[in-house]
Amino acid sequence: MSRSNPTALDHGLQSCHACGLLSRPAPGAEAGRCPRCDEELVFRKPRSLERTLAYLIAASVCYVPANLLPVLTTNTSGGSESDTIMQGVVLLWSPTGWPLSLIVLFASIMIPSAKILALLYLVFTVKRGSIRNNAQRVRLYRMVEIVGRWSMVDVFVDTFTVSLIQLQPLMSVEPGPGLLFFAAVVVLTMLAVESFDPRLIWDSVAVKEMKSEVQHA
Amino acid sequence: MQTPHHHADCNRPLADESVIACLDCDLLQRIPEVPVGASVRCPRCDKELWRHKPDSLNRTFALTLAALVLYLIANTVPMLGLHAAGREAFTTVVGGAHQLWLDGQQVVSVLVLFAAVISPALQIAFLLLITLGCQRERPPAWVGMFLQHLHFTRTWSMIEVMLLGVLVSLTKIAEYASVVLGTALFALFALVILLAAIQSSFDPREVWQRIRWAEPTARPLPAANAEGKP
């Protein structure tokens, strides 16, 4: 048991995700309760990789209509016009509006896709038992966790544009079907982040060390 | 000390509460006592495990009270308005969600309401209850219940994201009409700053160290933990 980096799992201990207390489950038990805050305890988030992957697949499926279907429809006396997220970014581009246009481009197009790709990368490297770049991978995970919420920005943009421009019959704006899919991408990727257990990144280290111990014995 | 009152599925704590495992990499380690303002990081994955914050509970309580006032203002007065073609229109945060609902986007409407109105309310309410419960020497177990779920309310409370969204939609609308900034917008701006200040002054570890345990009989005898401080 004298491993270079002793973990709670090595010692049969569970830490509480809610209050941080370290405790020992009843002999042979896989799950228990935190004696301090009564939270249910497990060694690792149950079926973490499968659940993360499921959310990611669902998010990728929604990503397509989210970007192809219009999120806003503008009705004027001259007719109506529908815009997708990308068209919204282009419309916002002007001598004064370009910084905001870039922000929306970043938050609505780049963050969701980068988030899906980053989490896929994490799931597959963990599945392969990779022990390389562990510190960078966990940093990537934390970055995804922090940045992810900002992709909601377009949902709020559309919400307030719709609620303010209600000047019937001159001009009115209504939400398009893409909005639901876009919101789904944001929520599903946030759930994917929640389901992923970053400790899995480090578990392969213990497995590798155990194997080399067996070989040396 | 095994007692017959133990529930079968209740874990047994270690004798020393300062021995923990990093939640991001599971490395076992002891959290040292550090001076106020200093932080403890995991040597393996660099996660911040604890930051010793000065006068945490009092400051959090004061800031949360201020946040409550601003929250109430932000959700009762108009946030944005516009003048166009001799007409005026105003909207509030809830009004935005309501219009989405009317336009057939009920799911997104509920999400907006949840992220912009309900979660921040829960966050503020939980923080108030936690800091009030901690006025007692040994905070009751229900304080822990709220503290457990505080992370959830923080994850889904997105006022700062909403403000950015408002800013963008302002820029869009300014093309067609003259925009009026409402009082709620300024209240929301201040609320975002307050919530960030709360985040950097609240120290959950202090609460957990003092709280009454869900399983009081499992608590290790106070030999070396912070309980006995003068």
Interface residues (C-beta under 8 A of the other chain):
Chain A: N5 P6 T7 A8 L9 D10 H11 L13 Q14 S15 H17 A18 C19 G20 L21 L22 S23 R24 P25 A26 A29 A31 G32 R33 C34 P35 R36 C37 D38 E39 L41 L91 L92 T96 G97 L100 I103 V104 A107 N134 A135 V138 R139 Y141 R142 R149 W150 M152 V153 D154 V155 F156 V157 D158 T159 F160 T161 V162 S163 L164 I165 Q166 L167 L170 M171 E174 P175 L179 L180 A183 V187 M190 E194 P198 R199 I201 W202 D203
Chain B: H7 A8 D9 C10 N11 R12 P13 L14 E17 V19 I20 A21 L23 D24 C25 D26 L27 L28 R44 C45 D46 K47 L80 G81 L82 A84 A85 R87 A89 T91 G95 G96 A97 H98 Q99 L100 D103 G104 Q105 V107 V108 L111 V112 A115 A116 A141 G144 M145 L147 Q148 H151 T155 M158 V161 M162 L164 G165 V166 L167 V168 S169 T171 K172 I173 Y176 A177 P204 R205 W208 I211 W213 A214 E215 A218 R219
